[in-house]
Amino acid sequence: MLKMRMPTVYWASISMLLFLHACNAFYLPGSYLHTYSNGDKIFTKVNSLTSIETELPFSYYSLPYCKPSGGIKKSAENLGELLMGDQIDNSPYRFRMNMNESVFLCTTPPLSEHEVKLLKQRTRDLYQVNMILDNLPAMRYAKQNGINIQWTGFPVGYTPQNSNDDYIINHLKFTVLVHEYEGSGTEIIGTGEEGMGVISEADKNKASGFEIVGFEVVPCSVKYDPEVMSKLHMYDNISSVNCPLDLDKSQIIREQERVSFTYEVEFVKSDIRWPSRWDAYLKMEGARVHWFSILNSLMVIFFLAGIVFVIFLRTVRRDLTRYEELDKEAQAQMNEELSGWKLVVGDVFREPECSKLLCVMVGDGVQITGMAVVTIVFAALGFMSPASRGMLLTGMIILYLFLGISAGYVSVRMWRTMKGTSEGWRSVSWSAACFFPGIAFVILTILNFILWGSKSTGAIPISMYFVLLALWFCISVPLTLLGGFFGTRAEEIKFPVRTNQIPREIPARKYPSWLLVLGAGTLPFGTLFIELFFILSSIWLGRFYYVFGFLLIVLTLLVVVCAEVSVVLTYMHLCVEDWRWWWKAFFASGSVALYVFLYSINYLVFDLQSLSGPVSAVLYLGYSLLMAIAIMLSTGTIGFLTSFYFVHYLFSSVKID
C-alpha cells in the first residue's frame, strides 16, 4: 500500500489543528507517540540485511532465523521504501514493558550445506541485521582502534583474526530506554509512517504510560546444547547468559550444527524525552559534519566569486557608459570600428545547433531544480524526519511528477523564442516529458536486472514498475503537455536586435573554447565537494544525513556561483567574437557534473575500499551517473537562463544599426 500525502491536504490539516487546539508545545518531525503500560507486549520489526561491502540488500528471512509463530507479515511500505530496497517484516522478538527477562526463541534444524554457505558469505561480506522497535533502529556501541563508535544494527556473524571459521550471532542483549510520560500540558503532532495525530487534553489519561526513547543491542555468539534447548518452547524463560570470550563456547557456523537463538531484555528509565530520542542517531561520530571546514570553504568560494563578479560588472558598465556618452556622429563612426561583443550583434541570437535538445534539457533542468529546492526546504524545516523512512524519496518523486508542468512551459517558451513560432510544440513537450525520465528508466532497468540476478530486495518488483510507468504517463506526461500549451500562450520573448542572414566568421583561437568551459565547472564544484562527501557517506555507508539546513545554504551558494560563472564565460566568448554562446553557457556551469562524477569514482577507489565485487561497483557507478546527469541538467539550466537574460539585457541596452 503506497502512502502519499498531498501537500494541500497536509497544510489544511496543520492549519485546522493550529486553530482548533490550544497547545503548549509542538513537535512536527517524527512518528506518532506510542505509550505503553507495564506488561504491554511490544514486538520488534526487522528490515533488510545490508552491507557497506556489497550494497546489495537481502531479506532478513533469507537466512535460517527464527520465524514468528503467526507467520511472516510485511509492513506497509511507501514508494520511497520500496525503491530503496527496504523490506520491513515482523519478527519473533517480543518484549513486555518494564519486564526484564531472558527468553528462548527456537532451535534450527541441522544446517544444510546451502545455509552454511549463505551464512558464511553474509558474515564475510559484513552484513548487518537491522531491527526496529517503536520506529527506532537498534543501536550498537563498538570499539574500533581505541575509539568508541555508534552504529545501527548488528552483524550476522564474525570471523576471528587468523581463522577460517565463522561464528553466528545467536544471542542478543537488548537495552530499552523508557521515559515515563504523564501527558500533561503538551500536545504532540506526529507526521511519521503511522500517520498524523494529536494527543489532546482529553487523551491525557489514556496516553499516560511509558514511551520508548532508546533501543540498544549487544550481540553475542553462544554455543548451547541442542538436546537441552530443543525441549524448550518459544518464549520460555532461561537463565541470563554472559557473552563468552572463548571461541570454544561460541556458536560456529558448520554443517549439521543446530543453532539456538535466545535474547534478553532490560528496561532502563531515562531522562530523554520522546521528541529528542533521535538525537543519539543524528549525532553519531561517523556522521558528524565538520562545520568549520565547510563554512571556511564556502566563505572562500563566495569571496572569489564576488571578486570576479565585481570586476565583470565594472567592465560592462564602463563599455556601456562610454558608448552612451557619444553623440550620434561618434556612434556612427564607432559602429565602423566596432570591436569585441558589439561585432556579433547580428549573430548573437542566431538559433543554436540542436536547438530542440537544448530547449528540452533546459525544461528538464527547471523541473529537477524545482524538485531539489522544495525538497531541501521542506527537509530543512523538519517535515521529512528520518523516522519517516522513505518519505524523502517519496516526496522528491511526487514533486518531480507535478513539476512536469514547469518543464513543458519552459521548454516550449524557449522553443518559441528561438523559432519565432509555436509550430512543433507538442513534439518539444513530449521530448521534455521523456528525456530525463527515459534516461533514468534505462539506467534503473539495467541496474534492476543486476539486482534481480543477485536475488536482492533492492530490486524493484514488476508491480512497482507498472506503478512508476502509470505515474509517469498518467501524471507527469499530461502535466508537461499542459505546461507546453501554456508556453504557447505566454508572451513571446522578442530579441532586441535582428539576426543577419549570413553568419559571421568566428576568428581562430589559440586554444579550444571548450577547454575554458570545462575548467569553469571547478568553481561551482568547490562549493559542493565537501558536502558531497557527507552525502555519499550517508548513502553508501549507512549513515544518517540530517543537516538539511546547511545543505540549503550550500544549494543557494551553488546557484549564485553557477549563475556568475556562466555569465562571465558568456561575456568572455562574446568579447572574442564567438557568437555561439548558447551551449557554452549551459555547460559552463553544467560541467560541474563531470567533476561530481569523477569525485564519485575517487570516493569509490579511496573511501569505499571495502566495496567488493564488480556487481557492487557497477551499481555504485550506475547510481552516480544518474546523479551526475541530474546535476548537469540542473546547474546547466541555472547558468543558461542567467546568461540568456544577461545577453538579452546587454544587447537591448545599445542600439546598433
N, C-alpha and C positions, 0 to 999 in steps of 0.2 A: 504494500500500500504506500503510495507516494504522498508525502505531506508537503504541500506547497501553500504557503500563506500569501495572499495577495497584499501588497503594501497598503492599498486603500482600506481594506478591512482591518488590517493591523493598526493603522493610525486611528481609525474610527474607534476601535476598541480601546486604545490607550486614552483617547480623548474622553470617552464615556467614563472610564474608570477615574480619571482625574477629576471630573466634575461631580460624579455621584458618590465618591468615597472620600471622606476626610481622613488623612493619614499623617503619621509622624515620620515615616521613612519609606523609601522605595528602593528596590534592588531589581534592576532590569535584566542584567545578564544571568544566565544560568538556567537550571531546571526548577520545576515547581517543588517547593519544600515538602518533604515527607517527614512525618513524626511517627515514632514507634513507642508502644507501651512495653513494659517489661514482659518478656516471654514471647513477643511477636516474632513470627518467623520471617526471616529475610533471606532471599535466595540471590546468589551471585549469578552474573552472566559471563559468558566467555566470547571474546572477539576472535578474529582470525589470528593464526600464528604468523608472526612477522620476523624478518631478519634484515639487518643492515648489510649483510653479505650478499644476499641474492635479490632482495627487493621483490620477491615473489610470495605473496600471502597464501596461506593454506588454511583449510578448515581445521578447527580445534579437534573435531572428531575424526579427522583423517588418521590420527594416532590412536593407539589402544587405551584410551582413557575411560574412566567410569562414566556411564550414561545415566541421565535422570530416570527415576522409576516410572514416570509418566510419559517417557519418550522425549525425543529432541524436538523442541519448538523454536522456530526462528522468530526473532523480534521484528516488528515492523520497521522497515528502513526507508529513509528518504532517498531522493535521487543522488545526492552527493555521496552518501554512504555506499551505495551500490557501485558508483563509478570509482570510488577509492579502494574497493575490494574488501570493505568491512562486511563481516558475516557474524552477526551477534546472535548467539544461541543461549538457551537456558543451560544450567549446569546442576549437578547434584549437590554442590556445596551449599549447605543450609546452616544459617546461624539463628540463634534465638536471642533477642535483645537482652543485654546485660547478663547473659548466662555464659560463663567461661566453661569450656568443655573440650575434651579430646575425643575425636569421633573416627570410626572406621567407615570407609566408603565401599570398597569392593576389592576382590582379588581377581586378577585376569586369568583366563585360561593360559596354558603354556604358550609362550611367544613363538610365532611361526618365523620362518626364515625371512619372509617379506616384511613382517612387522619389525624384526630386529634390524634389517637393512634400512628401513624407513626411519626408525628411532635414531640409529647411528648417524644417518645422513642429516637429519634435522638437528641433532646435537652438535655435529661438527660444523654445520652452517650457522651456528649460533642463533637458532630460532628461539623466540620469546613467546611465552604464554601470556595473553593479555586478559586479565579478569576485571570485571566491573561490578561494583557494589553501590547501589543507590546513585548510579551515574558517575561514580568516581573510579578512575583506574587504580589498580593495585600498584603501590609504590614500594620499591625495593631500595635499600641502602647498601651500597657495596664500597669496598676499599680497593683502589687501583693506584699502584705506585705511591702508596702512602697518603693518597688523597681520598676523602670521603665523597662519593658520588651518589646522587639520587637518580633512579631510573624507574621507568614504568614497566611492569611485567616482571617475569622471572624466567630463567632458561628452561628448556625442555630437559636438558641434562648437562653434564660437564665431562671433559676429558682431562684427567690429571697430566701434569708435565711428565715427559719421558715415559708415556704409557700408551699402549694401543687399545686399552679397554675404555669403554664409555659407561657412565653411570646415570641413571634416570632420576629425576626429581619426583619423589612419590610421597613426601610428607611436607605439608605447608603449615607454617606457624603464622596465623593472621593476628594482627592487632587492629581493632576497630576503635577509632576515636569518636566519642559521642559527646554531645553538648545538650544539657537539659534546657528545653525550650518551654516557656510558660505562656507564650502568645500574648503578652501584654504590651500595648502601646505601639505595635508595629504592624504595618501592612506590607506584604511582600508580593510583588508581581513576578511571576515566573514566565519565561519565554522559551523554555527549552523543549526537548523532544516530547515531554508529556503534555505539552500544550500550555495555554496561558490561563492563569487563575489567580485569585486574590484570597488571602486569608484575612477576613474582616473581623470586626469586634464580635459579631455573633458566633464566629467559629473558634473563639479563643479556647474555650474549654475542650472542644473537640480536637484542637490542634496541639494542645499541651502534651508533652512527652519528650522523647529523646530524638535528636537529629544527628545524622551521621556526618561527621566533618573530616574524617581521615580514614584511610584504608591502606595498611602496610602489610607486607608479607616477608617472611624469611623462609627461603626454600631449603629443603634438606633431602638427602638420599639415605634411606634407612632400609636395611635388609630384615625382613620379617620371616618367620617360619610359616610357609603357606598352609601347612596342615592345621596349625592353630588358628590362623586368620580365616581360613575358609569356613570355619564353624560359626563365624560371626555374621550378623545381618547388617544391612546398610543402616547407619546412624546409631549403631551400638557404641556405647562409651568404652574407651580404652584408657590405659594409663598414659600419662604425659611422657613424651619422648624428647631426649636431648639430641641435637644434631651430632652424629658421630664424626670424628676426625679421622678414624681409621678406615681405610678403604675396604678392609675385610668385613666391616659392619655396614657398608653401603650397598645399595642395590645395583648390581651390574646388569648391563644390557646384553643378554645372551639367549640363544635359542633354548626353548623348553623351560625357561625361567618363568615363574609365576610372580607377578608384581602386585603387591598390596598397596592400595592408596589410602592414606589417612590424613587427617588435619586436626589442628587445634586452634581455638579462637579465644582471644582475650579482649574484653571490652575495657577501655580506659577513658575516664572522664577528662574532657579537655575544655580549655577556655576559648578555643577557636569558635567564632560564630559562623553560622551557615553561609552568609554572604562572602566570607573570607576563606572558605575552605579550599578554593582553587589556587590560593596564593602560593602554597607549597609547590605546586606543579609549574606555575608560571615563573618561579624564581629559582629554577634548577640551575646548578652550577654550569652544566653543559650548554644551557641556552641563554645565559646572561649576556646581554648586549653591552658591548664596550662603548658606553655613551660618549666618553670624552674623545675617543678616536674618531667616531662617526661625526660628531659635531665639529671637530677640528678640520676634517676632510671637507665637510660641507662649506665651512667658512672660507677655506682656501679657494674652492671651486667658485663660490659666489663672488669672491673678491676678483679673481681673474676674469670671470665673465663680465663683471661690472666694468672693469677697465677697458676691455675690448669694445663693449657696447658704447661707452662714453666717447672713446676715440672715433668710433664709427659715426656717431651722431654729429660730432663736430665737423667731420669731413663732409658729410652730405649737406649739413646746414650751410657750410661755407660755400659749397658749389651752388646751391640754390640761391643764396643771398646774392652772390656775385652776379648770377645770371639775371635776377630780378631787378638789380640796380641799373642795368644797362638800358639805354634808350633803344628805340626800335631800329635805328640805323646800325647801332653797335650790335644788336641782336642778329640782324640780317648778316652782318659781317662775320659774327661769331658762328652762325649756322654753317658758313662755308668752311670754317676752321674747327669744326666740332672734333672733340676727342673723347675717349672714354665711353661711358654708358650712354651719352646723348647720341652717339653714332648709330646705335642699334634701335632707335626709336621706331623704325619701320618694320622691325623684325621681332621685337621683344614679346609681342603677343601672338606670334605665329604658332599655329597648332603643333604640339609636340608629336613625336613618333609614338605609336601605341597609345593614343590619347584615351581610348576606351578603357584600357587596362589601368591607366593612371587614375581615371575617374572612379573605377571600381575599387582600387586599393585605397584611395582617399576615403571613400564612403565606408569601407570596412574598418579603416583606421579610426574613424569617428565613433563607430559602434563599439569597438574594443576599448577605446579611451574612455568613453562614457561609462561603460560597464566597470572598468577599473576604478574610476574616480568615485562613483556612487558606492561600490562595494567597500572600498577602503574607508570612506567617510562613515558609513554605517558601522563598520567594524571598529573604527576608532571611537565611536560613540557608545560601543558596548553592546550592540544588538546582535552580534554574531559570536557568542561565547564559545569557548572550547567545549563546554558542557553539551552544547547542541551539535553533536557530531554530524558532519556533512552539510551543515547549514551554510557555511561559507561558499562551498562549491555549488550547492543548490541555488543560492541567491545569485551567484555570478551567471549561471545558465539562464535563469528566469530573466534577469536584467538584459542579457545579451539578446534573448529572443524578442523582447519588447522594444529594444533599441534598434531593431531592424528598420523601423520607420525613419530613423535618422540617417541610416546608411543609404537607403533609397533616395531620400531627399537630397543629400549632399552629392551623391553620385550623379543624379540626373541634372541637378542645377549646374554642376561643374561641366557636364556634357553640353548643356545648352549654351554655357558661356563660351566654350571652345568652338562649337559648331555654328552657333547663331541660330539654331533651330532645335525643336523638340523631337524631331524625327529619330526614331530608333531608341526612344527612352525605355521601352519595355525590355529590350534586349539588355540595356545597361542595368536596369533594376534586377532582372533575373541573374545576371552575372554577379552583381553585388550580393544577392541573396545566397549564391552558391560558391563564391570564390574561397573565402576563408573556411566556412563550414565544410566545403568539399575537401580542402587540404587536410583539415583536422580529421575528417571522416576516413580518408585514405590512410593517414598515419596511424590512427587508433585501430583501424581494422587490421593492419599488418601486425601491430603490437598485440592485438587481441588473439590473432591466430597463434602467436608465440605463447601467450598465456594459456590458451586452450590446450596447446601441446604439452604444457607443463602441468596441467590439471590444477591451476592456481585459482583461488577465489577472486583474484584480481581481474579475471576475465569477465567481460561484460556479457551477461546472458543474452540469448537470442531475443527473448521478450523485451529486454531493455533496448535492444537495437530498434525494434519496431516503435517503442515509446519515443526514442530520440528522433527517429525519422518522422513520426507523427508531429512532434513538437516543431521540428524544422519546417516541414511543408504545410502544416496547418496554422502555425503562428508566425514564425519568422518570415517565410516567403510572402504571404499575403500582406504583412505589415511593411515589408520592404517595397513591394509593388505599390502599396498605398502611399508610402513616402515618396516614391518616384513620381506618382501622379501629382502630389502636392508640389514637387520640384518643378513640374511643367507649368504650374500655375503661379509660381513665385516670380517676383520681379526679376527681370533679366539684369545680369551684371554686364554693363557696357564698357568696352575698352576705351580709354581716353585718347588713344591715337590709332590711326589707320595702319593696316599692315600692307607692306609692299607686295606686288605680285611676284617679283623675283627675289629670292632670299639672298641676303648679303653674305659674302665670303668671310669666313672666320679666320683671322690671322693664325699662322702657325705658332706653336708654343714649344718651349724648350722641354717641358715635362708634361705628361698626360694630366688633364684636368681631374680625371677620376682619382688620381693619387691624392690630391688635396681633399676631395670629397670623402674618401675612406679615412684619411687622417683626422677629419673633423669629428668623427664619432668618438674619439678618445676623450673629449671634454665632457659630453654627457655621460660616458661610461664612468668617468671619475666621480660623478655624484652618486653613482648607483652601486659600484662594485662591493663596497663594504657591507651594505645592507643585503646585497645579493648573496654574500657568503652565509649570512644567518638564515635567509630564506631557503637556500639549498640545504643547509643543515637541518632545518625543520622538516623538509620534505623527505630527505633521504636518510637521515639519522634518527628519525622518530622523535624529534624534539618539538616542544610546543613553541609556536611563534605567536606572540600576542602583543607586540609593540606597534600596533597599527597607527597610533598617534604619530609616532616618529616616522613611520612609513609614509604617512600623508605629507609630512614635511619634505621628505626625500622626493616624493612624486611631484610636489609643487615646484621644487627647485629644478627637477629634471625637465619639467615643461618649460620653465623660463630659459634654461640653458639650451634646450633643443631649438627654441624659437630664435634665440640670439645667434647661435652657430649657423643656422640655416640662412638667416638674413645676411649675415656677414659674408658667407660663402657666395650667396647670390650676387651681392653687390660687387665682390671681387671679380666674378666672372663677367658681369656686365661691363666693368671698367676695362677689361681686356678685349672688349667687343665680342664676347661669346654670348649670343642671344639664346642658346639652348639651355636655359636655366631650369626648366620645369622638373625634369627627372633628377637633376643635380641638387635642387632644393629639397626634394623628397629624401634622397639618400644621404645628404649631408648630415641630417640628424638620424635618419633611419639606419645608417651604418653602425650605430651603437649595437645593433643586434648581432653583428658579426663578432664584436668583442665579447658580448654576453655568451655567445655560443663557444667561442674559444676559451673563455673563462670556465665554462661548464666542463669542457674537456680537461682543462687544467685541474679543476676540482676533482674530477673523476680519477685522474692519474695520481695526484698528490694527497688528497684528503679522503678519498674513498678507496684507499688501498685494500680494504677488507672485501670490497666488492669482488665476487668470484664468478667466473664463467662468462662465456660470450653472450648467453641469453640475457643476463643482468645488464651487461654493458650495452647491448642493443636497445633494451628497454629504456635505460638512462638516456642514451643519445637520442632516441626517438622522442621522448618527452621534452628533452632540452631543445631539440629542433623546433618542435611545435611552439614552445615558449619564445624562442628567438624570432620566429615568424610573426607571432602576435606583437612582440615588442617592436619589430621593424615597421609593421603597419601603423602602430600607434604613434611612435616617435616620428616616423616619416611624415605622417599626416599633420602633426603639430608643426613641424618645420615647413612643410609645403604651404599650408594655409597662411602661416605668418608671412612667408616670402611672397605669396601671391598678393596679399593685401598691401605689403610694402612696395612691390613693383607697381601695383595699380596706383598707389598714393604718389609714388615718386614721379611717374610719368604724367599724372594728372596735375602736378604742381607746375609744370612748364609747358609752354606751347611752342612747338617747333613745326614750321611749315615744310 
